[in-house]
């Protein structure tokens, strides 16, 4: 049985002019960064994963847990994770150690698939589809939101997706202005999603919802701080728009708490921090048991995007059968992202508002060594 011979964290990043910084109501950025996890087995098979967050912290945590991983059975990683979390329980789960574990889990799955000659989606539930619908994520906040927003909307329109997401959260009045312009620009048939990145308290979120509800908003993402489970329950009960959240929650434990509170209509795990594909499967099962929808958050590099494609490709359509009114959507940001678009020998293709599931064993993608060196930090 193959074992994990070695694991390595590879920090990648690139920056751009500060005047072009973009982001959300909580702040802007002029830099994109991620960490690749390169895992090599005793048979020489290489698997790739991706870990969200600061690369220095990821490396430090990987050094802490490396001894648990190297030398372990390639097909027994969940036992390794259990031992790590049980031994280091004082650290909790909402930290960069879980991001490192997420990247390792994705890399393990990739290596397992390459070893067996199977795509990852077959390992985690079976392939239900060859294409994965997306929503185009953009409409970012900038240093001059009013002046730049029309150009942001043009970029979303150019993506030709049936669903789009814009950033709001500056103020309820600004929210109404941005949503009104988005609806006028994109038309009435596009599914319009909004995201305030947890910048509101309950009263402000309710005011924002009341102002934008007439514009047929499909979901309102992260209206409150991730820790405000009681607020999410109240907002879901009182607000006129479906609530989506979860990108800042780690492991199925936190998603269970959210869903036990009745705090979400759509849950949004990010595989590069929530615990990888293994925890992602548990979160999908929790969503099904609570009869809520799921849409994975993706705002990283190409490996995380490929993992999300296999994840969604493996999900059953329950409770739907042949007629699926709203398919599960993967986030696809339309901002400049060289860590996604230039990292692979063959990028994951977006065609007609859908991502084509990569073919081949494992994740079906291969990083370009030259690109890794170009973006290595």
C-alpha positions in Angstrom: 0.0 0.0 0.0 1.5 3.4 -1.0 2.5 5.8 1.7 3.0 9.6 1.9 6.7 10.1 1.3 6.9 13.9 1.5 4.8 17.1 1.6 5.8 20.6 0.6 4.1 24.0 0.8 4.8 26.2 -2.1 3.8 29.9 -1.6 2.5 31.7 -4.7 1.5 35.3 -5.1 1.5 38.4 -7.3 0.7 42.0 -6.8 -0.6 44.9 -8.9 -0.7 48.6 -8.7 -2.3 49.9 -5.5 -4.5 52.3 -7.5 -6.2 49.2 -9.0 -7.0 47.6 -5.6 -10.4 46.0 -5.3 -12.3 43.9 -2.8 -15.2 44.3 -0.4 -16.8 46.6 2.1 -14.3 45.4 4.8 -11.3 46.4 2.8 -9.4 46.3 -0.5 -6.4 44.3 -1.8 -3.8 44.7 -4.5 -2.4 41.3 -4.0 -3.5 37.7 -4.7 -1.8 34.8 -2.8 -2.3 31.1 -2.2 -0.3 28.0 -1.1 0.1 24.9 -3.2 0.6 21.6 -1.3 2.8 19.1 -3.2 2.5 15.6 -1.9 4.7 12.7 -3.2 3.9 9.0 -2.5 6.3 6.1 -2.0 5.4 5.1 -5.5 6.5 8.5 -6.9 2.9 9.7 -7.6 2.5 13.5 -7.0 -0.8 15.0 -5.8 -1.6 18.7 -5.6 -3.7 20.6 -3.1 -4.4 24.2 -2.3 -4.5 25.9 1.1 -6.2 29.3 1.7 -4.6 32.1 3.7 -1.2 33.5 4.6 1.5 31.2 3.2 3.8 31.8 6.1 1.3 30.6 8.6 0.4 27.6 6.4 4.1 26.6 6.2 4.5 26.9 10.0 1.4 24.7 10.6 2.6 22.2 8.0 5.9 21.9 9.8 3.9 21.2 13.0 1.8 18.4 11.6 4.3 17.0 9.0 5.3 14.1 11.2 1.8 12.9 11.4 1.4 12.9 7.6 4.7 11.7 6.2 5.0 7.9 6.4 1.2 7.5 6.7 -1.0 5.2 4.5 -2.1 7.2 1.5 -5.6 5.8 1.9 -5.9 6.4 5.6 -5.7 10.2 5.8 -8.8 10.6 7.9 -7.2 8.7 10.7 -4.3 11.1 10.5 -6.6 14.1 10.6 -8.4 12.7 13.6 -5.1 12.2 15.5 -4.0 15.8 14.6 -7.2 17.4 15.8 -7.4 15.3 18.9 -3.8 15.8 19.9 -3.8 19.6 19.2 -7.4 20.3 20.4 -6.3 23.4 22.3 -5.7 25.1 18.9 -9.3 24.7 17.9 -10.3 24.5 14.2 -10.7 28.1 13.1 -7.1 28.6 12.1 -4.5 28.1 9.5 -3.8 24.6 10.7 -7.2 23.6 9.2 -6.2 25.4 5.9 -3.0 23.3 5.8 -5.1 20.2 6.4 -7.5 21.2 3.7 -4.6 21.5 1.2 -3.3 18.1 2.3 -6.7 16.5 2.0 -7.1 17.8 -1.6 -3.6 16.6 -2.5 -4.3 13.2 -0.9 -7.4 12.8 -3.0 -5.5 13.9 -6.1 -2.8 11.3 -5.4 -5.3 8.6 -4.7 -7.1 9.2 -8.0 -3.8 9.2 -9.9 -2.8 5.9 -8.1 -6.1 4.3 -9.0 -6.6 5.8 -12.4 -9.9 7.5 -11.3 -11.1 11.1 -11.3 -11.6 12.6 -7.8 -15.3 12.9 -8.3 -15.5 9.1 -8.6 -13.8 8.7 -5.2 -16.1 11.0 -3.3 -19.5 10.0 -4.6 -19.5 9.2 -8.4 -19.6 11.5 -11.4 -23.1 12.9 -11.8 -22.2 15.6 -14.5 -19.5 16.6 -16.9 -20.1 20.3 -16.6 -20.5 22.5 -13.6 -22.6 25.7 -13.7 -21.0 28.8 -12.2 -22.0 32.3 -11.1 -19.7 35.1 -12.2 -18.4 36.9 -9.1 -17.3 40.5 -9.4 -18.8 43.9 -9.1 -16.1 44.6 -6.5 -15.7 47.7 -4.3 -12.8 49.9 -5.3 -11.3 53.2 -4.2 -13.9 55.1 -6.2 -16.9 52.7 -6.1 -19.3 54.9 -8.0 -16.9 55.7 -10.9 -15.6 52.1 -11.2 -18.8 50.1 -10.8 -20.2 50.4 -14.4 -16.9 48.9 -15.7 -17.2 46.1 -13.1 -20.7 45.4 -14.3 -19.5 45.3 -18.0 -17.0 42.7 -17.0 -19.7 40.6 -15.4 -21.9 41.0 -18.4 -19.0 39.9 -20.6 -18.7 36.6 -18.7 -22.1 35.6 -20.2 -23.2 33.6 -17.1 -26.8 33.1 -16.1 -25.9 34.2 -12.5 -23.7 37.0 -11.2 -22.7 38.3 -7.8 -21.8 41.9 -6.8 -20.3 43.3 -3.6 -22.3 45.6 -1.4 -22.1 46.5 2.3 -20.9 50.1 2.2 -24.3 51.3 3.5 -27.9 50.3 2.9 -28.4 53.3 0.6 -25.3 52.4 -1.4 -26.6 48.8 -1.6 -29.8 50.0 -3.2 -27.9 52.2 -5.7 -25.5 49.4 -6.7 -28.2 46.7 -6.9 -30.5 49.0 -9.0 -27.7 49.7 -11.5 -26.8 46.1 -11.6 -30.3 45.0 -12.4 -30.7 47.8 -15.1 -27.4 46.8 -16.7 -27.6 43.0 -16.5 -31.3 42.6 -17.2 -34.2 41.0 -15.3 -33.4 37.4 -16.3 -30.0 37.1 -14.7 -29.8 35.6 -11.2 -28.5 38.5 -9.1 -26.6 37.6 -5.9 -25.1 40.1 -3.4 -22.4 39.9 -0.8 -21.6 42.3 2.1 -18.8 40.1 3.5 -20.3 40.3 7.1 -20.0 44.0 7.3 -23.5 44.5 9.0 -25.2 44.0 12.2 -28.8 42.6 12.2 -30.6 45.9 12.1 -28.5 47.2 9.1 -28.8 43.9 7.3 -32.6 44.0 7.6 -32.6 47.6 6.3 -30.3 46.6 3.4 -32.6 43.7 2.5 -35.7 45.9 2.6 -34.1 48.3 0.2 -32.9 45.8 -2.4 -35.6 43.2 -2.2 -37.7 44.9 -5.0 -34.8 44.1 -7.4 -35.3 40.3 -7.2 -32.1 39.4 -5.4 -31.6 35.6 -5.5 -29.5 35.4 -2.3 -27.8 37.7 0.2 -24.3 36.4 1.1 -22.6 36.9 4.5 -24.9 39.8 5.7 -23.5 39.3 9.2 -20.3 38.3 10.9 -19.6 34.6 10.6 -19.9 34.1 14.4 -23.3 35.6 14.7 -25.3 32.4 14.5 -28.3 33.9 16.4 -28.3 36.8 14.1 -28.4 34.6 11.1 -31.4 32.7 12.5 -33.2 36.0 13.1 -32.3 37.3 9.7 -33.5 34.1 8.0 -36.8 34.3 9.8 -37.4 38.1 9.3 -35.6 38.9 6.0 -37.2 38.9 2.6 -34.2 37.4 0.7 -32.6 33.9 1.1 -29.4 33.9 3.2 -26.1 32.4 2.1 -23.0 32.0 4.3 -20.2 29.7 5.2 -17.0 30.7 3.5 -15.4 31.6 6.8 -16.5 28.4 8.7 -14.1 25.6 9.3 -15.1 21.9 9.3 -18.5 20.2 9.5 -18.8 21.0 13.2 -19.3 24.7 12.5 -21.7 24.1 9.6 -23.7 21.8 11.9 -24.0 24.6 14.5 -25.1 27.0 11.8 -27.7 24.7 10.4 -28.9 23.6 13.9 -29.6 27.3 14.4 -31.5 27.4 11.1 -29.2 30.2 10.0 -28.8 29.6 6.2 -30.7 28.8 3.1 -27.5 28.2 1.1 -24.2 27.0 2.7 -20.9 27.9 1.1 -17.9 25.8 2.2 -14.5 26.8 0.9 -12.6 23.5 0.3 -9.3 25.2 0.7 -10.0 26.0 4.4 -13.0 24.0 5.6 -11.1 20.8 5.7 -10.8 19.8 2.1 -13.0 17.4 0.1 -13.5 15.1 3.1 -15.1 17.7 5.2 -16.8 19.1 2.1 -18.6 15.7 1.8 -19.8 15.9 5.4 -21.0 19.5 4.9 -22.9 18.4 1.8 -24.6 15.6 3.8 -25.5 18.1 6.5 -27.0 20.4 3.9 -29.1 17.6 2.5 -30.2 16.5 6.0 -31.3 20.1 6.7 -32.9 20.5 3.2 -30.8 23.6 2.3 -28.8 24.3 -0.8 -25.1 24.4 -1.2 -22.7 26.5 -3.4 -18.9 26.2 -2.8 -17.0 29.4 -2.3 -13.9 29.8 -4.5 -11.6 32.8 -4.4 -8.1 31.2 -4.8 -6.1 29.5 -7.4 -6.6 26.8 -10.1 -6.2 23.8 -7.8 -9.0 24.9 -5.5 -11.2 25.6 -8.5 -10.5 22.1 -9.9 -11.3 20.6 -6.5 -14.6 22.5 -6.4 -15.5 21.2 -9.9 -15.1 17.6 -8.8 -16.9 18.3 -5.6 -20.0 19.6 -7.3 -19.8 17.1 -10.1 -20.1 14.4 -7.4 -23.2 15.8 -5.6 -26.6 14.2 -6.0 -29.5 16.3 -7.0 -31.7 15.5 -3.9 -34.5 16.3 -3.4 -34.8 16.9 -7.2 -35.0 14.1 -9.7 -34.9 14.9 -13.5 -36.0 18.5 -13.0 -33.4 20.6 -11.2 -34.9 24.1 -10.7 -31.6 25.6 -9.5 -28.4 23.7 -10.1 -25.5 23.9 -7.6 -23.3 26.8 -8.7 -19.5 27.2 -8.2 -18.1 30.7 -7.7 -16.0 32.0 -10.6 -14.5 35.4 -10.0 -14.0 37.6 -13.0 -11.2 39.7 -11.5 -7.7 39.3 -12.8 -6.4 36.0 -11.3 -3.2 34.8 -12.8 -3.0 32.1 -10.0 -6.0 30.5 -11.6 -5.7 31.4 -15.3 -1.9 31.0 -15.8 -1.0 28.3 -13.3 -1.9 25.1 -15.2 -0.6 23.5 -18.3 -4.3 23.4 -19.4 -6.6 25.7 -17.5 -10.0 24.7 -16.4 -12.3 25.8 -19.2 -15.3 28.1 -18.9 -17.8 27.6 -21.7 -21.3 29.0 -21.9 -21.5 29.7 -18.1 -20.2 26.3 -17.2 -16.9 24.9 -16.2 -15.8 21.8 -18.1 -14.9 19.0 -15.6 -11.2 18.3 -16.1 -10.5 14.8 -17.6 -8.0 12.3 -16.4 -7.1 10.7 -13.0 -7.1 12.7 -9.8 -8.1 16.3 -10.3 -7.3 16.1 -13.9 -5.0 19.1 -13.9 -1.3 19.7 -13.9 0.5 22.8 -12.7 3.0 24.4 -15.1 6.5 24.2 -13.4 7.4 27.5 -15.1 4.4 29.2 -13.8 5.1 27.9 -10.3 8.6 29.4 -10.4 7.2 32.7 -11.9 4.7 33.2 -9.0 6.7 31.6 -6.2 7.3 33.9 -3.2 
